[in-house]
Amino acid sequence: MSERRFVARTRLLTAGLAAVPIVAAALSTGPVSVAASGVHGLTRTIHSSGTTSGSSATSGSATDAVQQPEIAPVSSGDDGGVVSDRSDTAPGDATPVGAVAQPKPVTGSTPGLVASFSGLNHFQQRFGSSDGGNAFSLEPPDQGLCVGTDGSGNTRVMETLNDVEQVYTTSGTPLLTKPNSLNHFFGYGPSIIRNADPSKIVFGPFVTDPSCMFDAATGHWFVDVLTLDTVPHLSDDGLDHFTGTNHLDLAVSNTQDPLGAWTVYRIPVQDDGTDGTPNHHCSAGTPYSVPPFATNPTACFGDFPHIGSDANGVYLTTNEYSFFGPEFHGAQVYAFSKAQLAALSPTLTMTQFDTHGMDSFGFALNGFTLWPTQTPGGGGDPSAGGTEYFMSSNAGAEAHDTGDGKSTAHPSTQLLVWALTNTSSLSGTPALNLSSTEMNVGTYATPPSANQKSGPTPLRDCLNNNNCILNVLGEGIKDPFSEQEGNLDSSDTRILSATWVNGHLWGALDTALMVSSAKQAGVEWFNAMPSTATGSVTSTLAGSGYLALGNDNVIYPAIGVTSGGTGIMAFTVVGSDFYPSAGYATVTNSGIGDIHVAAAGQGPQDGFSEYKFFGPVVFGVARPRWGDYGAAVAMGNTVWMASEFIGQSCSYADWLKTNLRCGSTRTALGNWDTRISAVTAP
């Protein structure tokens, strides 16, 4: 990473747990899956950090188009410097696999589409939130979505992203006067308070990677984020720095109304032996891992947190990297009693699992991106004393990192299903067991980046104009590059959603595909049937397949499945024929249907992560950030979806005339939008 921290989560890594003792191994007798040894977790106590409000407030204002620093000026060494939250492999460098003989068409119809409206966008994130402009420009949004009722029978839709949240009616009317900044929502000061005197700039905690969930069984809403603690002022080197301490923040609504009060819990995840964490011996590795820059030089950190639940518990998962060193340690699982959370208990009993060394299938070593399942209605599998399932892949470099951060991604034909059993014990003395099993699936590999349809790119035009970059953006230096509209990042091969319904476990990931002799980014989806009847998990593959377009790309899938067993997959459609658009398709046990567009993109992405000037340049190109994930969640027979798309278009001339805001549809440095849609499942 360059010293311009161009994206809020390029190297946000995950913190986890020390190695735990192996208990009795249980091998599957079925031909398609093999169970790994189970492990018990480590338990500690977490205390409530007080309450916050779901309502928004305003502090400060922002009238200028660009306010320096516009992008968080942290050092390259502060967030690993070597290990990315994406596998360090050139996009699509693996041989394209998963050939699709009959690519799906994009139809002009929108079957079942009952709602579709604009969600949060980059302008609201940067200028329109409750922090009143005291924010950095961020890419990508990292969308979370949850849908439930407010206690008066009204359905409410909550969207969380980097770094704001909003609550809507089902017709798209926002219920907060201003979107809540997540810093404000979790009880922190703004991410930045600017000042003409650099020594008086104040940095707040760095909040990232939000997701949310509504639990119908208890009537509570949940929002989780990763928060990195920062040094509050610029150091002598002119950069902001991380201290090394970091925590998962989990907010629980006090009532069924998401606009009311919330109780917040902060779970330390630096896993260096401080604040009650186990010591995972993450390396230091950079000049910034010593005082006065860092207080915790051997910290790990908990990247990419996600949330799931069964009838007994709420579960957070992370990917654990070294904060200042190069290595990946392993995915972590954090288990909480749902009853304690629903009671807003001042203390929680939390059990943590470390998957370091637990992926013993083939070439892999560590668990990577264990996506926890959610179930419509908030229940789950009652087998084995209560079971929560997770799904993961193992083609990513992190899955076989030996501890030096030098591993590379490889194609894989293995899909892992994980089970946390005896979750009913969370209501008393936790006695949980985590085990995994492998299934053979179609080959998947790192996808190529996704090309975009050409269109207006005013930020690019400015960067290529010396007068504009010096006087309009106020950068003070010329752009040494010839900037071009970039391809979108297509993720890696990590699982991007998991849902358990009626004995079926659904998931999906991005992959490279060969379609009509052309390399494209597409999706592989899975329908597994797991069981914990033996005490450890076994699983068979009930169905799987690929989703691809002939000349375009399908990226960032998320599957929501109704209690009736019909799923809707949400994704972005983008390519030579499409600006980034919000798409969907129906998926059932019989396969996947045609591709439909819920909201057509209006222009290409034109954001700062797209251009070399803002860095970093990896494999000779910039990395236009997209995603990093969307969401899909079922309520009744309807699946609600959240997807990133581009909902505006603006010429260079109009951009200059409108203070670089194009009628408040974008900012100087970004133009991403999000779309929220609902589809009634057939």
C-alpha positions as CSV (number, residue, x, y, z in Angstrom):
1,M,0.0,0.0,0.0
2,S,1.1,3.5,-0.7
3,E,1.1,6.2,1.9
4,R,-2.2,7.3,0.5
5,R,-4.6,4.9,2.2
6,F,-7.0,4.8,-0.7
7,V,-9.5,2.3,0.7
8,A,-10.8,1.7,4.2
9,R,-10.2,-2.0,4.1
10,T,-7.5,-3.0,1.7
11,R,-5.5,-4.7,4.4
12,L,-7.8,-5.0,7.3
13,L,-7.0,-8.3,8.7
14,T,-8.5,-10.5,11.3
15,A,-7.7,-11.3,14.9
16,G,-8.3,-14.7,16.4
17,L,-7.7,-17.2,19.1
18,A,-4.8,-19.3,20.3
19,A,-4.5,-22.9,19.2
20,V,-6.9,-25.1,21.1
21,P,-6.7,-28.8,22.0
22,I,-7.9,-31.3,19.6
23,V,-10.5,-33.7,20.8
24,A,-11.8,-37.0,19.3
25,A,-11.7,-37.1,15.5
26,A,-14.8,-38.2,13.7
27,L,-14.5,-39.5,10.1
28,S,-17.5,-39.6,7.7
29,T,-18.5,-42.9,6.3
30,G,-19.9,-41.2,3.2
31,P,-18.0,-41.0,-0.1
32,V,-18.3,-37.3,-0.6
33,S,-17.2,-35.8,2.6
34,V,-14.5,-36.2,5.2
35,A,-14.8,-34.7,8.7
36,A,-11.9,-32.9,10.3
37,S,-11.0,-33.1,14.0
38,G,-13.2,-31.1,16.3
39,V,-11.9,-28.5,18.8
40,H,-13.2,-26.9,21.9
41,G,-13.0,-23.1,22.2
42,L,-11.7,-20.7,24.8
43,T,-14.2,-18.8,26.9
44,R,-13.9,-15.3,28.4
45,T,-16.2,-12.6,29.7
46,I,-17.2,-9.5,27.7
47,H,-18.7,-6.4,29.4
48,S,-21.3,-4.0,28.0
49,S,-19.9,-0.7,26.9
50,G,-23.1,1.2,27.5
51,T,-25.9,2.4,25.2
52,T,-26.2,4.4,22.0
53,S,-29.1,5.8,20.0
54,G,-30.5,4.7,16.7
55,S,-31.5,8.3,15.9
56,S,-29.1,10.6,14.0
57,A,-27.5,13.9,15.1
58,T,-25.5,16.4,13.2
59,S,-22.1,17.9,14.0
60,G,-20.0,20.0,11.7
61,S,-20.5,20.8,8.1
62,A,-18.7,20.4,4.8
63,T,-19.0,23.0,2.1
64,D,-15.8,22.4,0.1
65,A,-15.6,19.7,-2.5
66,V,-12.2,18.5,-1.3
67,Q,-10.9,18.8,2.3
68,Q,-7.5,17.6,2.9
69,P,-6.8,15.0,4.1
70,E,-9.6,13.5,2.0
71,I,-8.3,9.9,2.2
72,A,-6.9,8.6,5.5
73,P,-3.1,9.3,5.5
74,V,-1.9,6.2,7.3
75,S,1.4,4.6,6.7
76,S,1.8,1.5,4.5
77,G,3.3,-0.4,7.4
78,D,0.3,0.2,9.7
79,D,-1.9,-2.4,8.2
80,G,0.4,-5.2,7.3
81,G,2.2,-3.8,4.3
82,V,2.4,-7.2,2.7
83,V,-0.7,-9.2,3.3
84,S,-3.9,-7.9,1.7
85,D,-7.5,-8.9,2.7
86,R,-7.5,-10.3,-0.8
87,S,-5.1,-13.1,-1.9
88,D,-1.9,-11.6,-3.2
89,T,-2.3,-13.1,-6.7
90,A,-2.8,-11.2,-9.9
91,P,-6.5,-11.2,-10.8
92,G,-7.3,-14.2,-13.0
93,D,-3.7,-15.4,-13.0
94,A,-4.9,-19.0,-12.6
95,T,-6.1,-20.9,-15.6
96,P,-9.8,-20.1,-16.2
97,V,-12.0,-23.0,-15.1
98,G,-15.6,-24.0,-14.8
99,A,-16.4,-23.7,-18.5
100,V,-20.0,-22.7,-19.1
101,A,-21.3,-24.1,-22.4
102,Q,-24.7,-22.3,-22.2
103,P,-24.2,-18.8,-20.6
104,K,-27.4,-17.3,-19.1
105,P,-29.1,-14.5,-20.9
106,V,-30.0,-11.2,-19.4
107,T,-33.8,-10.9,-19.9
108,G,-35.7,-7.6,-20.1
109,S,-38.2,-8.8,-17.5
110,T,-38.2,-8.4,-13.7
111,P,-40.3,-11.3,-12.4
112,G,-41.3,-11.1,-8.8
113,L,-39.7,-7.6,-8.3
114,V,-41.9,-5.9,-5.8
115,A,-39.7,-3.1,-4.6
116,S,-36.5,-1.4,-5.7
117,F,-35.1,1.9,-4.5
118,S,-31.8,3.7,-4.0
119,G,-30.0,3.0,-0.8
120,L,-27.0,4.9,0.6
121,N,-24.4,6.4,-1.7
122,H,-20.9,7.9,-1.6
123,F,-22.2,11.5,-1.3
124,Q,-24.2,10.6,1.9
125,Q,-21.3,8.7,3.3
126,R,-18.9,11.6,2.8
127,F,-21.1,14.7,3.3
128,G,-24.6,13.8,4.4
129,S,-24.3,11.8,7.6
130,S,-24.8,12.6,11.3
131,D,-21.1,13.5,11.5
132,G,-21.7,16.4,9.1
133,G,-18.8,15.9,6.7
134,N,-16.3,14.8,9.4
135,A,-15.5,11.7,7.3
136,F,-13.0,10.3,4.8
137,S,-13.9,9.3,1.3
138,L,-14.2,5.6,1.4
139,E,-14.4,2.7,-1.2
140,P,-16.0,0.1,-1.3
141,P,-19.2,0.4,0.6
142,D,-19.3,-3.2,2.0
143,Q,-23.1,-3.5,2.3
144,G,-25.0,-5.1,5.1
145,L,-28.8,-5.5,5.0
146,C,-31.4,-6.7,7.5
147,V,-35.1,-6.7,7.4
148,G,-37.6,-7.1,10.3
149,T,-40.5,-5.4,12.2
150,D,-40.5,-2.5,14.5
151,G,-42.8,-3.8,17.2
152,S,-45.9,-2.0,15.7
153,G,-46.2,-4.4,12.8
154,N,-44.3,-2.2,10.4
155,T,-41.6,-3.8,8.2
156,R,-38.3,-1.9,8.4
157,V,-35.2,-2.3,6.2
158,M,-31.8,-1.4,7.6
159,E,-28.8,-0.8,5.4
160,T,-25.3,-0.6,6.9
161,L,-22.1,0.2,5.0
162,N,-18.8,2.0,5.3
163,D,-19.4,4.1,7.3
164,V,-23.1,5.0,7.6
165,E,-26.4,3.3,8.3
166,Q,-30.1,4.2,7.4
167,V,-33.5,2.7,8.2
168,Y,-36.2,2.6,5.5
169,T,-39.8,1.8,5.0
170,T,-40.5,-0.9,2.4
171,S,-41.2,1.8,-0.2
172,G,-37.7,3.3,0.4
173,T,-38.6,6.3,2.6
174,P,-35.7,7.0,4.9
175,L,-36.7,7.2,8.6
176,L,-33.5,8.9,9.9
177,T,-33.2,12.6,9.2
178,K,-29.6,12.0,8.2
179,P,-27.9,8.7,7.8
180,N,-26.1,7.7,11.1
181,S,-22.3,7.6,10.8
182,L,-21.2,4.3,12.3
183,N,-18.7,6.3,14.4
184,H,-21.6,8.1,16.0
185,F,-23.8,5.0,16.2
186,F,-21.1,3.1,18.1
187,G,-20.4,6.0,20.5
188,Y,-17.2,7.3,19.0
189,G,-16.1,10.7,17.8
190,P,-15.9,11.3,14.0
191,S,-13.2,9.5,12.0
192,I,-11.6,12.9,11.4
193,I,-12.0,16.5,12.5
194,R,-10.0,18.6,10.0
195,N,-8.1,21.8,10.8
196,A,-6.0,24.2,8.8
197,D,-3.2,23.5,11.3
198,P,-2.2,19.9,10.7
199,S,-1.1,19.5,14.3
200,K,-4.8,20.1,15.4
201,I,-6.4,17.5,13.2
202,V,-8.1,14.9,15.3
203,F,-8.5,11.3,14.2
204,G,-11.2,9.0,15.7
205,P,-11.3,5.2,15.6
206,F,-11.4,3.6,12.2
207,V,-14.7,1.7,11.8
208,T,-15.1,-0.8,9.0
209,D,-16.7,-3.9,7.5
210,P,-20.3,-3.6,8.9
211,S,-23.0,-6.2,8.7
212,C,-26.4,-6.6,10.4
213,M,-29.2,-9.1,11.3
214,F,-32.7,-9.1,12.6
215,D,-33.6,-12.0,14.8
216,A,-37.3,-12.7,14.6
217,A,-37.2,-15.1,17.5
218,T,-36.2,-12.5,20.0
219,G,-37.3,-9.3,18.2
220,H,-33.8,-7.7,18.4
221,W,-31.6,-6.1,15.7
222,F,-27.9,-6.7,15.6
223,V,-25.1,-4.6,13.9
224,D,-21.4,-5.5,14.0
225,V,-18.2,-3.8,12.8
226,L,-14.5,-4.0,13.2
227,T,-12.9,-1.0,14.9
228,L,-9.2,-0.1,14.8
229,D,-7.9,2.3,17.4
230,T,-5.8,5.1,16.0
231,V,-3.3,7.7,17.4
232,P,-5.5,10.8,17.6
233,H,-3.0,13.2,16.0
234,L,-0.6,13.2,13.1
235,S,2.9,11.9,14.0
236,D,6.2,13.7,13.0
237,D,6.2,11.7,9.8
238,G,2.9,13.4,8.8
239,L,0.9,10.3,8.9
240,D,-1.9,8.9,11.1
241,H,-1.1,5.6,12.8
242,F,-2.9,2.6,14.3
243,T,-2.1,1.6,17.9
244,G,-2.5,-2.1,17.2
245,T,-5.5,-2.6,19.5
246,N,-8.7,-3.5,17.7
247,H,-12.1,-4.8,18.6
248,L,-15.4,-6.2,17.2
249,D,-18.2,-3.9,18.2
250,L,-21.6,-5.6,18.5
251,A,-24.7,-3.4,18.9
252,V,-28.1,-5.0,20.1
253,S,-31.3,-3.0,19.9
254,N,-32.9,-2.6,23.3
255,T,-36.4,-3.0,21.7
256,Q,-37.8,-4.1,18.4
257,D,-37.6,-0.6,17.1
258,P,-34.3,0.0,15.2
259,L,-34.7,3.7,15.7
260,G,-34.5,3.4,19.5
261,A,-31.7,2.7,22.0
262,W,-29.0,0.1,21.5
263,T,-26.6,-1.6,23.8
264,V,-23.0,-2.0,22.6
265,Y,-20.4,-4.6,23.4
266,R,-16.7,-4.3,22.5
267,I,-14.8,-7.5,22.0
268,P,-11.0,-7.1,21.9
269,V,-9.5,-9.2,19.1
270,Q,-5.9,-8.1,18.9
271,D,-5.0,-11.6,20.3
272,D,-1.6,-10.6,21.7
273,G,-2.4,-11.5,25.3
274,T,-3.7,-8.1,26.2
275,D,-7.3,-7.2,27.3
276,G,-8.1,-10.8,28.0
277,T,-7.2,-12.0,24.5
278,P,-5.1,-15.2,23.8
279,N,-1.6,-14.7,22.4
280,H,-1.4,-15.7,18.7
281,H,2.2,-14.4,18.4
282,C,1.6,-12.2,15.4
283,S,4.8,-10.7,14.1
284,A,5.8,-7.0,14.3
285,G,7.6,-6.6,11.1
286,T,7.6,-2.8,10.3
287,P,9.1,0.4,11.8
288,Y,5.5,1.4,12.7
289,S,5.0,-1.5,15.1
290,V,7.0,0.2,17.9
291,P,6.3,3.3,20.1
292,P,5.5,6.1,19.5
293,F,3.5,4.7,16.6
294,A,2.0,1.5,18.1
295,T,1.2,0.4,21.7
296,N,0.7,-3.2,20.7
297,P,3.5,-4.2,18.3
298,T,2.6,-7.9,18.0
299,A,-1.2,-7.4,17.6
300,C,-3.3,-9.4,15.2
301,F,-6.5,-8.1,13.9
302,G,-10.0,-9.3,13.0
303,D,-10.8,-8.5,9.4
304,F,-14.0,-9.1,7.4
305,P,-16.4,-9.8,10.3
306,H,-19.8,-11.3,9.6
307,I,-22.7,-12.4,11.7
308,G,-25.0,-15.4,11.9
309,S,-27.3,-17.2,14.4
310,D,-29.2,-20.3,15.3
311,A,-31.9,-20.8,17.9
312,N,-29.3,-20.6,20.8
313,G,-26.5,-18.2,19.8
314,V,-25.2,-15.3,17.8
315,Y,-21.9,-15.9,16.0
316,L,-19.3,-13.5,14.6
317,T,-16.5,-14.7,12.4
318,T,-13.3,-12.9,11.3
319,N,-10.1,-13.5,9.3
320,E,-7.1,-13.0,11.5
321,Y,-3.9,-11.4,10.1
322,S,-0.9,-9.9,11.7
323,F,-1.5,-6.2,12.2
324,F,2.0,-5.1,11.4
325,G,3.5,-8.3,9.9
326,P,2.9,-10.2,6.7
327,E,1.2,-13.4,7.8
328,F,-2.3,-14.7,8.0
329,H,-3.2,-16.7,11.1
330,G,-6.6,-18.2,10.5
331,A,-10.3,-17.5,10.7
332,Q,-11.9,-17.0,14.1
333,V,-15.3,-17.9,15.4
334,Y,-16.9,-16.0,18.4
335,A,-20.0,-17.6,20.0
336,F,-22.4,-15.7,22.2
337,S,-25.6,-16.7,24.1
338,K,-28.6,-15.3,22.2
339,A,-30.5,-15.2,25.5
340,Q,-27.8,-13.1,27.2
341,L,-27.8,-10.7,24.3
342,A,-31.6,-10.4,24.1
343,A,-31.6,-9.7,27.9
344,L,-29.0,-6.9,27.3
345,S,-26.9,-8.5,30.0
346,P,-24.1,-6.3,31.4
347,T,-21.7,-9.3,31.0
348,L,-21.6,-11.9,28.2
349,T,-19.9,-15.3,28.2
350,M,-18.1,-15.6,24.9
351,T,-16.4,-18.6,23.4
352,Q,-13.7,-18.2,20.7
353,F,-12.4,-20.7,18.2
354,D,-9.2,-20.6,16.2
355,T,-9.1,-22.4,12.9
356,H,-5.4,-22.1,12.5
357,G,-4.2,-25.5,11.2
358,M,-7.8,-26.9,11.0
359,D,-8.1,-27.2,7.2
360,S,-6.4,-30.5,6.8
361,F,-7.8,-31.2,3.4
362,G,-5.4,-31.4,0.5
363,F,-3.0,-28.4,0.3
364,A,-4.8,-26.1,2.7
365,L,-3.9,-25.4,6.3
366,N,-6.1,-22.7,7.8
367,G,-9.8,-21.8,7.8
368,F,-10.4,-18.7,5.7
369,T,-13.6,-16.7,5.6
370,L,-16.0,-19.0,7.5
371,W,-19.3,-17.4,6.6
372,P,-21.9,-18.0,9.4
373,T,-25.4,-19.0,8.4
374,Q,-28.6,-17.2,9.1
375,T,-32.0,-18.9,9.0
376,P,-35.4,-17.3,8.1
377,G,-37.3,-16.9,11.4
378,G,-34.1,-17.0,13.5
379,G,-34.0,-20.8,14.2
380,G,-31.6,-23.4,13.0
381,D,-30.7,-27.1,13.1
382,P,-31.6,-28.5,16.5
383,S,-29.4,-31.6,16.0
384,A,-26.5,-32.4,18.3
385,G,-27.7,-30.1,21.0
386,G,-28.1,-27.2,18.5
387,T,-25.9,-26.6,15.4
388,E,-24.7,-23.5,13.7
389,Y,-23.2,-24.1,10.2
390,F,-20.5,-22.2,8.4
391,M,-19.2,-22.5,4.8
392,S,-15.7,-21.7,3.5
393,S,-13.5,-22.2,0.4
394,N,-9.8,-22.9,0.3
395,A,-8.4,-21.6,-3.0
396,G,-7.2,-18.3,-1.4
397,A,-3.6,-17.8,-0.4
398,E,-4.6,-17.4,3.2
399,A,-6.0,-20.9,3.4
400,H,-2.5,-22.3,3.0
401,D,-0.3,-19.6,4.5
402,T,2.5,-21.3,6.4
403,G,3.1,-18.2,8.5
404,D,5.2,-16.0,6.2
405,G,2.6,-14.4,4.1
406,K,4.2,-15.7,0.9
407,S,1.6,-18.2,-0.2
408,T,-0.3,-17.8,-3.4
409,A,-3.8,-18.7,-4.5
410,H,-4.5,-22.0,-6.3
411,P,-7.6,-23.4,-8.1
412,S,-9.5,-25.7,-5.8
413,T,-12.3,-28.3,-6.1
414,Q,-12.9,-28.4,-2.3
415,L,-15.7,-26.8,-0.4
416,L,-15.7,-26.9,3.4
417,V,-18.7,-27.1,5.7
418,W,-18.2,-26.3,9.4
419,A,-20.5,-27.1,12.3
420,L,-20.5,-25.7,15.8
421,T,-22.5,-28.2,17.9
422,N,-24.1,-28.2,21.4
423,T,-25.0,-24.5,21.0
424,S,-27.7,-25.0,23.6
425,S,-25.0,-25.0,26.2
426,L,-24.5,-21.3,25.5
427,S,-27.3,-20.6,27.9
428,G,-25.3,-22.1,30.8
429,T,-21.7,-23.3,30.8
430,P,-20.5,-23.4,27.1
431,A,-19.4,-26.8,25.9
432,L,-19.1,-26.4,22.2
433,N,-17.4,-28.3,19.5
434,L,-16.2,-27.1,16.1
435,S,-15.6,-29.6,13.3
436,S,-15.4,-29.4,9.5
437,T,-15.9,-31.6,6.4
438,E,-14.9,-31.4,2.8
439,M,-16.9,-31.9,-0.3
440,N,-15.8,-32.2,-3.9
441,V,-17.2,-29.4,-6.1
442,G,-16.6,-27.9,-9.5
443,T,-13.2,-26.1,-9.9
444,Y,-13.0,-22.5,-8.8
445,A,-10.1,-20.0,-9.2
446,T,-9.3,-16.3,-8.7
447,P,-11.6,-14.4,-11.1
448,P,-10.3,-11.8,-13.6
449,S,-11.2,-8.2,-13.0
450,A,-14.5,-7.1,-14.5
451,N,-14.4,-4.6,-17.4
452,Q,-16.9,-1.8,-17.5
453,K,-18.9,-0.2,-20.4
454,S,-17.2,3.1,-21.3
455,G,-18.8,6.3,-20.1
456,P,-18.2,9.7,-18.5
457,T,-15.3,9.7,-16.0
458,P,-14.8,13.3,-14.7
459,L,-12.4,12.4,-12.0
460,R,-10.2,10.6,-14.5
461,D,-10.4,13.6,-16.9
462,C,-9.3,15.9,-14.0
463,L,-6.3,13.7,-13.1
464,N,-5.2,13.8,-16.7
465,N,-5.4,17.7,-16.7
466,N,-2.5,19.3,-14.8
467,N,-4.4,22.5,-14.1
468,C,-7.4,20.6,-12.7
469,I,-5.5,18.3,-10.4
470,L,-3.4,21.2,-9.1
471,N,-6.1,23.8,-8.7
472,V,-9.4,22.0,-8.5
473,L,-8.5,18.9,-6.5
474,G,-5.7,20.9,-4.7
475,E,-3.3,17.9,-4.7
476,G,-0.2,20.0,-5.1
477,I,1.5,17.6,-7.4
478,K,0.8,16.5,-11.0
479,D,-0.4,13.0,-11.8
480,P,2.6,11.1,-13.4
481,F,0.3,8.5,-14.9
482,S,-2.0,8.4,-17.9
483,E,-5.2,7.4,-16.1
484,Q,-7.7,5.0,-17.7
485,E,-11.2,3.8,-16.8
486,G,-10.4,0.6,-14.8
487,N,-11.9,-2.8,-14.5
488,L,-13.8,-3.5,-11.3
489,D,-12.3,-5.8,-8.6
490,S,-14.1,-9.1,-8.8
491,S,-13.3,-10.4,-5.3
492,D,-11.2,-13.5,-4.8
493,T,-12.6,-17.0,-4.2
494,R,-13.9,-16.5,-0.6
495,I,-17.5,-17.5,0.2
496,L,-19.7,-14.5,0.1
497,S,-23.0,-15.7,1.7
498,A,-24.4,-18.7,3.6
499,T,-28.0,-19.6,4.5
500,W,-29.3,-22.7,6.2
501,V,-33.0,-23.7,5.5
502,N,-34.8,-27.0,6.0
503,G,-31.6,-29.1,6.0
504,H,-30.0,-27.3,3.0
505,L,-27.0,-25.0,3.2
506,W,-26.7,-22.5,0.4
507,G,-23.6,-20.5,-0.5
508,A,-21.8,-18.8,-3.4
509,L,-18.4,-17.4,-4.4
510,D,-16.7,-15.5,-7.3
511,T,-14.6,-17.5,-9.8
512,A,-12.9,-17.4,-13.1
513,L,-14.9,-19.0,-15.9
514,M,-14.3,-19.7,-19.6
515,V,-17.4,-18.6,-21.5
516,S,-17.4,-19.0,-25.3
517,S,-13.6,-19.1,-25.3
518,A,-13.4,-15.8,-23.3
519,K,-12.2,-15.4,-19.7
520,Q,-15.0,-13.9,-17.6
521,A,-15.7,-13.3,-13.9
522,G,-18.7,-15.4,-12.8
523,V,-20.3,-17.2,-9.8
524,E,-20.3,-20.7,-8.5
525,W,-23.2,-21.6,-6.2
526,F,-23.6,-24.6,-3.8
527,N,-26.5,-26.4,-2.2
528,A,-25.2,-28.8,0.5
529,M,-27.0,-31.1,2.9
530,P,-25.0,-31.2,6.2
531,S,-25.6,-33.4,9.2
532,T,-24.3,-33.5,12.8
533,A,-26.0,-36.8,13.6
534,T,-22.6,-38.3,14.5
535,G,-21.6,-35.4,16.7
536,S,-19.2,-34.0,14.0
537,V,-20.3,-32.6,10.7
538,T,-20.7,-34.6,7.5
539,S,-22.2,-33.3,4.3
540,T,-23.3,-34.3,0.8
541,L,-23.6,-32.0,-2.2
542,A,-27.2,-31.7,-3.3
543,G,-26.6,-29.3,-6.2
544,S,-24.2,-26.8,-7.6
545,G,-23.5,-24.9,-10.7
546,Y,-22.0,-21.8,-12.4
547,L,-23.6,-18.5,-13.4
548,A,-22.1,-16.6,-16.2
549,L,-22.8,-14.2,-19.1
550,G,-21.5,-14.5,-22.6
551,N,-19.7,-11.1,-22.9
552,D,-20.0,-9.6,-19.5
553,N,-19.4,-10.4,-15.8
554,V,-21.4,-11.5,-12.7
555,I,-19.7,-10.6,-9.4
556,Y,-20.3,-10.4,-5.7
557,P,-23.1,-12.9,-5.2
558,A,-25.4,-13.2,-2.1
559,I,-28.2,-15.7,-1.7
560,G,-31.3,-15.3,0.4
561,V,-33.5,-18.4,0.8
562,T,-37.2,-18.4,1.9
563,S,-38.5,-21.0,4.4
564,G,-40.1,-22.7,1.4
565,G,-36.7,-23.4,0.0
566,T,-36.6,-21.0,-3.0
567,G,-33.6,-18.7,-3.2
568,I,-32.9,-15.4,-4.9
569,M,-29.3,-14.6,-5.7
570,A,-28.2,-10.9,-5.9
571,F,-25.1,-9.8,-7.7
572,T,-23.6,-7.0,-9.9
573,V,-23.8,-7.3,-13.7
574,V,-21.1,-5.4,-15.4
575,G,-19.1,-5.5,-18.7
576,S,-18.9,-4.2,-22.2
577,D,-22.7,-4.1,-22.4
578,F,-23.5,-2.9,-18.9
579,Y,-22.6,-0.2,-16.5
580,P,-22.4,-1.7,-13.0
581,S,-26.0,-2.9,-12.4
582,A,-28.0,-4.6,-9.7
583,G,-29.0,-8.1,-10.9
584,Y,-30.7,-11.1,-9.6
585,A,-31.7,-14.7,-10.5
586,T,-33.8,-17.4,-8.9
587,V,-32.0,-20.5,-7.6
588,T,-33.6,-23.8,-6.5
589,N,-32.6,-27.4,-6.0
590,S,-33.2,-27.8,-9.7
591,G,-30.7,-25.0,-10.7
592,I,-30.5,-21.3,-11.4
593,G,-32.7,-19.2,-13.7
594,D,-32.1,-16.4,-16.1
595,I,-30.4,-13.2,-15.1
596,H,-32.6,-10.1,-14.5
597,V,-31.7,-6.5,-13.8
598,A,-33.4,-4.9,-10.9
599,A,-31.7,-1.5,-11.5
600,A,-29.6,-0.7,-14.5
601,G,-26.4,1.2,-14.0
602,Q,-26.3,4.7,-15.4
603,G,-22.5,5.1,-15.8
604,P,-19.1,3.6,-15.0
605,Q,-17.4,3.7,-11.6
606,D,-15.2,6.8,-11.4
607,G,-13.8,6.5,-8.0
608,F,-10.3,7.2,-6.5
609,S,-9.4,3.6,-6.0
610,E,-9.6,3.2,-9.8
611,Y,-6.6,5.5,-10.5
612,K,-2.9,4.9,-10.1
613,F,-2.4,8.4,-8.6
614,F,-4.2,7.4,-5.4
615,G,-2.3,4.1,-5.3
616,P,-1.4,1.5,-4.5
617,V,-0.5,0.0,-7.9
618,V,-0.5,-3.8,-7.7
619,F,0.6,-6.0,-10.6
620,G,1.0,-2.8,-12.7
621,V,-2.5,-1.6,-12.3
622,A,-4.7,0.1,-9.8
623,R,-7.5,-1.8,-8.1
624,P,-11.0,-0.3,-8.5
625,R,-12.7,-1.5,-5.4
626,W,-16.1,-3.0,-5.6
627,G,-18.2,-4.8,-3.0
628,D,-16.6,-6.1,-0.9
629,Y,-19.9,-7.9,-0.4
630,G,-23.7,-7.4,-0.8
631,A,-26.5,-9.0,1.1
632,A,-29.7,-11.0,0.6
633,V,-32.1,-11.9,3.4
634,A,-35.5,-13.6,3.3
635,M,-38.7,-12.4,5.1
636,G,-41.8,-14.5,4.5
637,N,-41.8,-15.4,0.8
638,T,-39.8,-12.3,-0.2
639,V,-36.0,-11.9,-0.5
640,W,-34.6,-8.5,0.1
641,M,-31.3,-7.7,-1.7
642,A,-28.6,-5.1,-1.4
643,S,-26.2,-4.5,-4.3
644,E,-23.6,-1.9,-5.2
645,F,-24.3,-0.2,-8.6
646,I,-23.7,3.1,-10.3
647,G,-26.9,5.2,-10.3
648,Q,-25.6,8.4,-11.9
649,S,-23.7,9.9,-14.8
650,C,-22.1,13.3,-15.0
651,S,-19.8,14.9,-17.6
652,Y,-16.5,16.6,-16.8
653,A,-18.0,20.0,-17.6
654,D,-21.0,19.5,-15.3
655,W,-18.8,18.1,-12.5
656,L,-16.7,21.3,-12.6
657,K,-19.9,23.5,-12.6
658,T,-21.4,21.8,-9.6
659,N,-18.6,22.0,-7.1
660,L,-17.6,18.4,-8.1
661,R,-20.9,17.0,-6.8
662,C,-23.1,16.7,-9.9
663,G,-26.3,17.7,-8.0
664,S,-25.3,15.8,-4.9
665,T,-25.2,12.5,-6.8
666,R,-21.5,12.0,-6.2
667,T,-18.4,13.5,-4.7
668,A,-15.1,14.7,-6.1
669,L,-13.5,11.3,-5.5
670,G,-16.3,8.8,-5.9
671,N,-19.7,7.9,-7.4
672,W,-20.8,4.6,-6.0
673,D,-24.4,3.9,-5.2
674,T,-26.3,1.1,-3.6
675,R,-29.6,-0.5,-4.5
676,I,-32.1,-2.2,-2.3
677,S,-34.6,-4.5,-4.0
678,A,-37.2,-7.1,-3.0
679,V,-38.2,-10.1,-5.0
680,T,-41.1,-12.4,-4.2
681,A,-39.8,-16.0,-4.6
682,P,-41.8,-18.3,-6.9
